C-alpha cells in the first residue's frame, strides 16, 4: 500500500484544512499519516481515526542549533515511516521537509505554497534578510523533476516563484485553495436584527483586524450605530506570530463597543448563519482564504482586499467587493453599501455559492491533488527502473 505523509507546522492546519484530503486519500486506498507539532487538535485528529505523529519545530525561531535539531527530528520520522510520498505545507515544512526527504531518500516530495506571507511580501529589513536566507533553500527544495513538485493556490504566487528562479515552471501546479464542503456549508436566511459583519481568522494585524476596527470607528463617527451594524471577530491570538494581537486589545475593543470578540468557535456553520457580511481586509497575499470559501458557500457577500488569493474567489460587484489594501475609508464605504442594500447582499450571496460549486469544492481540490501525486509517483517508479 502506498504510504503518504501530510506535514504542517500546526495540528490546527491539518485538522481544519487537510482533514478532507486525508479522508479522501484513505478512501482511495492510500495509507495516510499526519505530522505536525503537538497542540489541541492532535487528539481530535486521532479521534477522527487518523494516525498522527508529533514533530517539534519552532515556527518563529531562528536559532541554528534549534533549526538543525528540528530538521533532524523530521528526518528521523521519515526514516522510521519510509513513506512513498510526503506533502509539505507552509514555509518551514517545505524547506525542512524537502531536505529531510532528500536525506532519507523519500521518492516523492510535494510542496504546497499557501501564500507568500511576510518573508516575500514585506519590505522591512528582517524580511529582506530572510528572503536572502531562504531563496537558496527553496531552489534546493524544488531542485529535481522526479522528486519535487510545487502546488500554488493562486497564479500570482506561482508566477513570482517561477520569475525569481525558485521553481521550474514545468514543476508547478495551480490548485486554488484547499476546497470547501458545500454540503456542510450551506446558505441560511439572514438573521434578524442589526447587520453583522464577520471577520474570522487568527487575530493578527496582518489579517486586517485593525483595518476593520478603523473602518468601524469611521462608521460610528458617521452615525452608524450598533443597532444598524455590528462587527464580530472570531478567532484566537497566535503567540507564535509576530503580528498577533493581544487579548487585552481584543477585549478593549469589545468593551468599547467597536467589535464583539467571540474568541475561538468550533461550529463555524453557526457563526456564518449569525452574520450578514464576511470581510477579510488582509494586508499580505493569501493562498485562497478558506474562510472566504466557506462564507461564499454559505451565501454571504464578501468584502476583502484586492490582492492575490482574495481576488481568486471574489468577482468585484458580482459576489463581493474588493478594496485597496490598507484603505480604511474604502472598507467603511464598502461595508456601508452592503448594510444599506439587503437585496444586493442576497444577489451576491447567491453568486458566491455558484462560484464555489463550480470551482472550489473539496472534492475537486482533492481529485486535482491526487492527480499530482499519481504523476510524481509514476515518475519516481519509472526512474527507479532506469
C-alpha positions in Angstrom: 0.0 0.0 0.0 1.3 3.4 -0.9 2.1 5.5 2.2 1.6 9.3 2.2 2.5 11.7 5.0 0.9 15.2 5.2 3.1 17.6 7.1 2.3 21.0 8.5 3.6 23.5 11.1 0.4 23.2 13.3 -2.1 20.4 14.0 -4.7 23.1 13.7 -3.8 23.5 10.0 -4.1 19.7 9.4 -7.4 19.5 11.2 -9.1 22.4 9.5 -7.6 22.4 6.1 -6.3 18.9 5.2 -8.6 16.5 7.1 -10.8 16.3 4.0 -7.8 15.4 1.8 -6.6 12.8 4.3 -10.0 11.2 4.4 -10.3 11.2 0.6 -6.8 9.6 0.2 -7.8 6.9 2.7 -10.9 6.1 0.8 -8.8 5.8 -2.3 -6.7 3.0 -0.7 -3.7 5.0 0.5 -2.1 4.7 3.9 -2.1 8.2 5.4 -0.1 9.7 8.3 -0.3 13.2 9.7 2.8 15.1 11.0 2.8 18.3 13.0 3.9 19.9 16.3 1.5 18.8 19.1 -1.4 21.0 20.0 -5.1 21.0 20.9 -6.1 19.4 17.6 -3.8 16.4 17.6 -6.3 14.5 19.8 -9.1 15.5 17.5 -7.2 14.1 14.5 -6.7 10.8 16.4 -10.3 10.7 17.5 -11.3 11.1 13.8 -9.3 8.0 13.0 -6.1 9.4 11.7 -2.6 8.4 12.7 -0.8 11.5 13.9 2.9 11.9 14.7 4.4 14.8 16.7 7.2 16.9 15.3 8.8 19.6 17.5 9.6 22.7 15.5 9.5 26.4 16.4 7.5 28.5 13.9 9.4 31.8 14.6 12.7 30.5 15.9 15.9 31.2 14.0 18.5 29.5 16.3 20.8 27.5 14.1 21.1 24.7 16.7 17.4 24.6 17.2 16.6 24.6 13.4 19.1 21.8 12.7 17.6 19.8 15.5 14.1 20.3 14.0 15.3 19.1 10.6 16.9 16.0 12.1 13.8 15.2 14.1 11.7 15.3 10.9 14.3 13.1 9.1 14.0 10.6 11.9 10.3 10.4 11.4 10.8 9.9 7.7 13.4 7.2 8.3 11.0 5.3 10.6 8.0 5.7 8.4 9.5 5.3 5.0 6.7 7.0 3.1 6.4 6.8 -0.7 5.3 10.5 -0.8 5.5 13.5 1.6 3.3 16.6 1.2 4.6 19.7 3.0 2.6 22.8 3.8 3.8 26.2 5.0 7.4 27.6 4.7 9.4 25.7 7.3 7.7 22.4 6.4 8.5 22.9 2.7 12.2 23.8 3.4 12.9 21.4 6.2 10.7 18.6 4.9 12.3 18.7 1.5 15.8 18.5 3.0 14.7 15.7 5.3 13.2 13.8 2.4 16.4 14.1 0.5 18.4 12.9 3.4 16.2 9.9 3.8 15.7 9.2 0.1 11.9 9.6 0.1 10.9 9.1 -3.6 8.3 11.9 -3.9 8.1 15.4 -2.4 5.1 17.6 -2.9 5.3 21.2 -1.6 2.3 23.5 -1.1 2.9 27.2 -1.2 -0.1 28.5 0.8 0.7 32.2 0.2 3.9 34.3 0.1 3.4 35.8 3.5 5.7 38.1 5.4 9.0 36.9 4.1 8.2 37.5 0.4 5.8 40.5 0.7 7.1 42.7 3.5 9.7 45.4 2.6 11.3 45.7 6.1 14.9 44.7 6.7 14.1 41.5 8.6 12.0 40.2 5.7 14.7 41.2 3.2 17.3 39.3 5.2 15.1 36.2 5.5 14.5 36.3 1.7 18.2 36.1 1.0 18.4 33.3 3.5 15.5 31.1 2.3 15.7 31.6 -1.5 18.7 29.1 -1.9 16.8 26.6 0.2 13.7 26.9 -2.0 15.8 26.2 -5.1 17.1 23.1 -3.3 13.7 22.1 -2.2 12.4 22.2 -5.8 15.6 21.0 -7.4 14.8 17.9 -9.3 11.9 17.0 -11.6 11.4 13.4 -10.5 11.2 14.1 -6.8 9.7 17.5 -6.2 6.6 19.4 -7.3 5.2 22.7 -6.2 1.4 23.4 -5.8 0.3 27.0 -5.7 -3.1 28.3 -4.6 -3.1 31.4 -6.9 -1.5 32.4 -10.2 0.4 35.4 -8.8 2.3 33.3 -6.3 3.1 30.8 -9.0 4.4 33.5 -11.3 6.5 35.0 -8.5 8.3 31.8 -7.7 8.9 31.0 -11.4 10.1 34.5 -12.3 12.5 34.5 -9.3 14.0 31.2 -10.4 12.8 29.4 -7.2 11.0 26.7 -9.1 10.9 25.4 -12.7 7.6 26.2 -14.5 7.2 22.6 -15.6 7.3 21.5 -11.9 4.4 23.7 -10.8 0.6 23.2 -10.4 -2.2 25.5 -9.7 -4.8 24.2 -7.3 -7.0 27.0 -5.9 -7.2 26.6 -2.2 -8.0 23.5 0.0 -11.6 23.5 -1.0 -14.8 23.6 1.0 -17.6 21.0 1.7 -20.5 22.6 0.0 -22.9 20.1 1.6 -21.8 21.1 5.1 -21.6 24.9 4.5 -24.9 25.9 3.0 -26.9 29.1 2.8 -29.3 30.1 5.6 -31.8 33.0 5.9 -30.3 36.3 7.1 -30.7 36.7 10.9 -33.0 39.4 12.3 -31.5 42.5 14.0 -28.6 44.7 13.1 -26.4 43.8 10.1 -23.4 41.7 11.4 -20.1 41.9 9.6 -17.8 38.9 10.5 -14.0 38.6 10.4 -13.0 35.0 11.1 -9.3 34.4 11.2 -6.3 34.2 13.6 -6.3 37.5 15.4 -3.4 39.1 13.6 -2.8 42.6 12.4 -1.7 41.1 9.1 -5.2 39.7 8.7 -6.7 43.2 8.6 -8.3 43.1 12.1 -7.0 46.6 12.7 -8.4 47.8 9.4 -11.8 46.6 10.3 -11.6 48.3 13.7 -10.7 51.6 12.0 -13.4 51.2 9.4 -15.9 50.7 12.3 -14.6 53.8 14.0 -15.2 55.8 10.8 -18.8 54.4 10.5 -19.5 55.2 14.2 -18.3 58.8 13.6 -20.7 58.9 10.6 -23.6 58.0 12.9 -23.9 54.3 12.0 -25.0 53.0 15.4 -24.7 49.4 16.8 -28.4 48.8 16.2 -27.7 49.1 12.4 -24.2 47.5 12.2 -22.1 45.3 14.5 -18.6 43.9 13.9 -17.8 40.4 15.1 -14.3 38.9 15.4 -13.9 35.2 15.6 -10.6 33.6 16.3 -7.7 33.5 18.8 -4.4 35.3 19.0 -1.4 33.4 17.7 1.5 33.9 20.0 3.8 32.2 17.5 3.2 35.0 15.0 4.9 38.4 15.4 1.8 40.3 14.3 -0.5 38.6 16.9 -3.0 40.9 18.7 -3.0 40.5 22.5 -6.2 39.6 24.4 -6.2 42.9 26.3 -6.6 44.8 23.0 -9.3 42.5 21.7 -11.2 42.8 25.0 -10.8 46.6 24.9 -12.5 46.8 21.5 -15.3 44.6 22.8 -15.7 46.8 25.9 -15.7 50.0 23.7 -18.5 48.6 21.6 -16.3 48.7 18.4 -16.3 45.0 17.8 -17.5 41.9 19.6 -14.8 39.3 20.1 -16.2 35.8 20.2 -12.9 34.0 20.5 -12.4 30.6 19.1 -15.6 28.9 17.8 -15.8 25.2 16.8 -19.1 25.4 14.9 -18.3 27.8 12.1 -21.6 27.0 10.3 -23.5 28.6 13.2 -21.1 31.6 13.1 -21.8 32.2 9.4 -25.5 31.8 9.9 -25.4 34.6 12.5 -23.8 37.1 10.2 -24.8 39.1 7.1 -21.4 40.0 5.6 -17.9 38.5 5.8 -14.8 40.5 5.5 -11.1 39.8 5.3 -9.1 43.1 4.7 -5.8 41.2 4.9 -2.6 43.1 4.0 -0.5 40.2 2.8 -1.1 37.8 0.0 -3.1 34.8 0.9 -3.3 31.4 -0.9 -7.1 31.2 -1.3 -8.5 32.0 2.2 -10.7 29.2 3.4 -12.9 31.5 5.4 -13.9 33.3 2.2 -14.7 29.9 0.5 -16.8 28.9 3.5 -18.5 32.3 3.5 -19.3 32.1 -0.2 -20.6 28.5 0.2 -22.9 29.9 2.9 -24.3 32.5 0.6 -22.6 35.5 2.3 -21.4 38.6 0.4 -17.7 39.3 0.9 -15.6 42.4 1.3 -11.8 41.9 1.0 -8.7 43.4 -0.2 -7.7 43.4 -3.9 -4.7 41.1 -3.6 -3.8 37.6 -4.8 -5.9 34.9 -3.1 -8.8 37.1 -2.3 -9.4 38.1 -5.9 -9.4 34.4 -6.8 -12.8 33.9 -5.1 -14.2 37.5 -5.3 -15.6 38.9 -8.6 -16.0 42.6 -7.8 -19.6 43.6 -7.9 -20.7 40.1 -8.5 -20.3 38.1 -5.3 -18.5 40.8 -3.2 -16.4 44.0 -3.2 -12.7 44.4 -3.5 -10.9 47.3 -1.8 -7.3 48.6 -1.9 -5.1 47.2 0.9 -4.9 49.4 4.0 -7.6 51.8 2.8 -9.9 52.1 5.9 -12.2 54.6 4.3 -12.8 52.3 1.3 -13.5 49.4 3.6 -16.0 51.6 5.6 -17.8 52.6 2.4 -18.0 49.1 1.0 -19.5 47.8 4.3 -22.0 50.6 4.4 -23.0 49.9 0.8 -24.0 46.4 1.8 -25.6 47.4 5.0 -27.9 49.7 3.1 -28.7 47.2 0.3 -30.1 43.9 1.5 -31.2 42.9 -2.0 -27.6 43.3 -3.2 -26.4 41.1 -0.3 -28.8 38.4 -1.4 -27.7 38.5 -5.1 -24.0 38.5 -4.1 -24.6 35.6 -1.8 -26.2 33.5 -4.5 -23.4 34.3 -6.9 -20.8 33.3 -4.4 -22.4 30.0 -3.8 -22.4 29.2 -7.5 -18.7 30.1 -7.8 -17.8 27.7 -5.0 -19.9 24.9 -6.7 -18.1 25.5 -10.0 -14.5 25.8 -8.8 -13.9 25.3 -5.1 -15.4 22.2 -3.7 -13.1 20.0 -1.6 -13.9 17.1 -4.0 -12.5 18.9 -7.0 -9.4 20.1 -5.0 -8.8 16.6 -3.6 -9.0 15.0 -7.0 -6.6 17.5 -8.5 -4.2 16.9 -5.7 -4.3 13.2 -6.2 -3.6 13.7 -9.9 -0.4 15.4 -8.9 0.5 12.7 -6.5 -0.1 10.0 -9.1 2.0 11.8 -11.8 5.1 12.0 -9.5 4.7 8.5 -8.0 4.8 7.2 -11.6 7.8 9.4 -12.4 9.6 8.0 -9.3 8.7 4.4 -10.2 9.9 4.8 -13.8 13.1 6.5 -12.5 13.8 3.6 -10.2 13.7 1.2 -13.1 16.4 3.1 -15.0 
